[in-house]
C-alpha cells in the first residue's frame, strides 16, 4: 500500500508552518512557497527564516524597533531635527530672560513712580502750609490769648487745622517736651520750674509752633527752654 506524498514518513510530526490560514496564492503567511527551496525532494518541509518588513529582525531572536523598553524612544538620526530643537531651546531661553528683565524693570519703575508721587505730594502740601504759616501763627496766638474760647472763629480754626491734618500735616511743639534740636528752635533760655522728673533741657513755652509733613520739616517749633536745677 502506497503512502500519500502529503504525509510524512513514519514517526515524523507534520510541519506546523504548513498549517494556518492561507493568504494570497493559497500559502500561509510567513511560509515559503510550495515547491521552493524550503521543500526537499522527498516532500519534507524545513523551517526557513525570511527577512521581514521594516523594523523586523533578520536573525532569530534579534532586536528590532519594537524591542525597546516602554517609555524609551529610539534616538533620532535626523541631524536637521536636532538642530531645530536646539534653536527652539535657545529661543525659549532668550525670551524667558527678556521677560524676566522687563518684569524687573517694571517693578523698579513702579517703585520710583510711587516714591516720586509721594515726594511731589509732600512738596505741594508743604508749599500750601508755608503760605498759610502767618494764618496758623495768628490762630496759635489767639488761642493762647483766650480769644478762641468759643464763637464761630474757633470753629473755623479747628476746621482748618483738621483739614491740614488729613493731608499729613503735623503740628510740633508742646510745653513740657524735652528739647529736640531736630524739631525745636530755641529762641530764649529762661529759668523756670520744670515738670517733675525732667532731667534735660525742656520746652517751657511755644512761641511759634512748627509743622512737619511726613519726613519733611516745614518749620521747626520756635520755643523757650529751661534747664533743670
C-alpha positions as CSV (number, residue, x, y, z in Angstrom):
1,X,0.0,0.0,0.0
2,X,1.5,3.3,-1.1
3,X,1.8,6.3,1.3
4,X,0.4,9.7,0.3
5,X,3.1,12.2,-0.6
6,X,1.4,14.8,1.7
7,X,2.1,12.7,4.7
8,X,5.5,12.5,6.4
9,X,7.4,9.3,6.9
10,X,6.6,7.0,9.8
11,X,7.3,8.7,13.2
12,X,7.6,12.3,11.8
13,X,5.4,15.1,13.0
14,X,3.7,17.4,10.4
15,X,5.4,20.7,9.9
16,X,3.4,23.4,11.7
17,X,4.5,26.0,9.1
18,X,2.3,24.3,6.6
19,X,-0.8,24.9,8.6
20,X,-2.8,28.0,9.3
21,X,-4.8,30.4,7.3
22,X,-3.8,30.9,3.7
23,X,-3.1,34.3,2.2
24,X,-2.9,35.3,-1.3
25,X,-1.9,32.4,-3.6
26,X,-3.1,29.8,-1.1
27,X,0.0,29.9,1.1
28,X,0.1,30.5,4.8
29,X,1.6,33.9,5.9
30,X,5.3,33.7,6.7
31,X,5.8,30.2,4.9
32,X,7.9,29.7,1.8
33,X,6.0,28.9,-1.4
34,X,5.4,25.3,-2.2
35,X,8.0,23.7,-4.4
36,X,10.6,26.2,-3.4
37,X,13.9,25.8,-1.6
38,X,12.0,25.1,1.6
39,X,10.8,21.6,0.4
40,X,13.1,18.7,-0.2
41,X,12.9,16.2,-3.0
42,X,11.1,13.7,-0.7
43,X,8.3,16.2,0.2
44,X,9.8,17.1,3.6
45,X,9.4,20.7,4.8
46,X,12.1,22.5,6.7
47,X,11.9,25.7,8.7
48,X,13.4,28.6,6.8
49,X,13.7,32.2,8.1
50,X,13.0,35.0,5.8
51,X,13.7,38.7,6.1
52,X,10.6,40.5,7.4
53,X,9.3,44.1,6.8
54,X,10.8,47.3,8.0
55,X,11.9,47.2,11.6
56,X,11.9,43.4,11.8
57,X,15.0,41.5,12.8
58,X,16.9,39.5,10.2
59,X,18.1,37.0,12.7
60,X,16.1,34.8,15.1
61,X,15.9,36.4,18.5
62,X,17.4,39.7,17.1
63,X,16.3,43.1,18.3
64,X,14.0,45.3,16.2
65,X,12.4,48.7,16.7
66,X,9.7,47.2,18.9
67,X,12.2,45.7,21.4
68,X,12.9,48.9,23.2
69,X,11.7,49.2,26.8
70,X,8.4,51.1,27.4
71,X,8.8,54.9,27.5
72,X,12.1,54.8,25.7
73,X,12.1,56.0,22.2
74,X,14.7,55.3,19.6
75,X,17.2,58.2,19.1
76,X,16.5,60.4,16.2
77,X,19.0,60.1,13.4
78,X,17.9,63.2,11.6
79,X,20.6,66.0,12.2
80,X,18.2,68.7,11.0
81,X,15.7,67.8,13.7
82,X,18.3,68.0,16.4
83,X,19.5,71.5,15.1
84,X,15.9,72.7,15.1
85,X,15.3,71.5,18.7
86,X,18.5,73.3,19.8
87,X,17.4,76.5,18.1
88,X,14.0,76.3,19.8
89,X,15.6,75.8,23.2
90,X,17.9,78.8,22.7
91,X,15.0,81.0,21.6
92,X,12.9,79.9,24.6
93,X,15.7,80.7,27.0
94,X,16.2,84.1,25.3
95,X,12.6,85.0,25.5
96,X,12.4,84.0,29.2
97,X,15.4,86.1,30.0
98,X,13.8,89.1,28.2
99,X,10.6,88.6,30.1
100,X,12.4,88.5,33.5
101,X,14.3,91.6,32.7
102,X,11.2,93.5,31.6
103,X,9.4,92.4,34.8
104,X,12.3,93.6,37.0
105,X,12.4,97.0,35.1
106,X,8.6,97.4,35.6
107,X,8.9,96.7,39.3
108,X,11.7,99.3,39.7
109,X,9.8,101.8,37.6
110,X,6.7,101.3,39.8
111,X,8.7,101.9,42.9
112,X,10.2,105.1,41.5
113,X,6.8,106.4,40.4
114,X,5.3,105.7,43.9
115,X,8.2,107.3,45.6
116,X,8.2,110.3,43.3
117,X,4.4,110.7,43.7
118,X,4.8,110.8,47.5
119,X,7.6,113.4,47.3
120,X,5.5,115.5,44.9
121,X,2.5,115.3,47.2
122,X,4.5,116.3,50.2
123,X,6.1,119.2,48.3
124,X,2.8,120.5,47.1
125,X,1.2,120.3,50.6
126,X,4.3,121.9,52.1
127,X,4.0,124.8,49.8
128,X,0.4,125.4,50.9
129,X,1.4,125.1,54.6
130,X,4.3,127.6,54.1
131,X,1.8,130.1,52.5
132,X,-0.6,129.6,55.5
133,X,2.1,130.0,58.2
134,X,1.1,133.6,59.1
135,X,-2.6,132.5,59.4
136,X,-1.6,129.5,61.5
137,X,0.5,131.7,63.8
138,X,-2.3,134.1,64.3
139,X,-4.6,131.2,65.3
140,X,-2.0,130.0,67.8
141,X,-1.6,133.4,69.3
142,X,-5.4,133.9,69.6
143,X,-5.7,130.5,71.2
144,X,-3.0,131.4,73.8
145,X,-4.7,134.7,74.5
146,X,-8.1,133.0,75.1
147,X,-9.8,134.6,72.1
148,X,-10.7,131.1,70.7
149,X,-12.7,130.1,73.8
150,X,-15.8,130.0,71.7
151,X,-17.6,131.6,68.8
152,X,-17.6,131.0,65.1
153,X,-13.9,131.9,64.6
154,X,-12.9,129.0,66.9
155,X,-14.9,126.5,64.7
156,X,-13.2,127.9,61.6
157,X,-9.7,127.5,63.1
158,X,-10.5,123.9,64.2
159,X,-11.7,123.0,60.7
160,X,-8.6,124.5,59.0
161,X,-6.3,122.6,61.3
162,X,-8.2,119.3,60.9
163,X,-8.2,119.7,57.1
164,X,-4.4,120.1,57.1
165,X,-4.1,117.1,59.3
166,X,-5.9,114.9,56.7
167,X,-3.0,115.8,54.3
168,X,-0.4,114.6,56.8
169,X,0.4,118.0,58.4
170,X,1.6,117.6,61.9
171,X,2.0,120.4,64.4
172,X,5.1,120.4,66.5
173,X,5.9,121.9,69.9
174,X,4.3,121.4,73.3
175,X,5.2,122.8,76.7
176,X,6.9,120.2,78.9
177,X,8.5,118.3,76.0
178,X,12.2,117.6,76.1
179,X,14.2,119.8,73.8
180,X,14.9,118.2,70.4
181,X,17.2,120.2,68.1
182,X,15.8,118.3,65.1
183,X,12.3,119.8,65.6
184,X,12.8,122.6,68.0
185,X,14.5,126.0,67.6
186,X,15.3,127.6,71.0
187,X,14.8,131.4,70.8
188,X,15.1,132.0,74.6
189,X,16.8,130.3,77.5
190,X,15.0,131.1,80.8
191,X,14.9,129.9,84.3
192,X,11.6,128.2,85.1
193,X,10.2,125.4,87.2
194,X,10.2,122.2,85.1
195,X,7.8,119.2,85.4
196,X,8.7,116.6,87.9
197,X,11.2,114.0,86.5
198,X,12.7,116.3,83.9
199,X,16.4,115.5,83.5
200,X,17.4,117.6,80.5
201,X,16.6,120.9,78.7
202,X,12.9,121.2,78.5
203,X,10.4,123.3,76.4
204,X,8.6,125.7,78.7
205,X,6.8,127.9,76.2
206,X,6.0,127.6,72.5
207,X,6.3,130.9,70.7
208,X,5.5,129.6,67.2
209,X,4.5,126.0,66.6
210,X,6.4,124.0,64.0
211,X,4.9,121.9,61.2
212,X,6.0,118.7,59.5
213,X,4.7,116.6,56.6
214,X,5.9,113.1,56.8
215,X,9.7,113.3,57.0
216,X,9.8,116.8,55.7
217,X,10.2,119.6,58.3
218,X,8.3,122.7,57.0
219,X,9.4,124.7,60.0
220,X,10.9,124.0,63.4
221,X,8.9,124.9,66.5
222,X,10.2,128.2,68.0
223,X,10.3,127.8,71.8
224,X,11.8,129.0,75.0
225,X,13.6,126.4,77.1
226,X,14.9,125.9,80.6
227,X,17.5,123.6,82.2
228,X,16.8,121.5,85.4
229,X,18.3,123.0,88.6
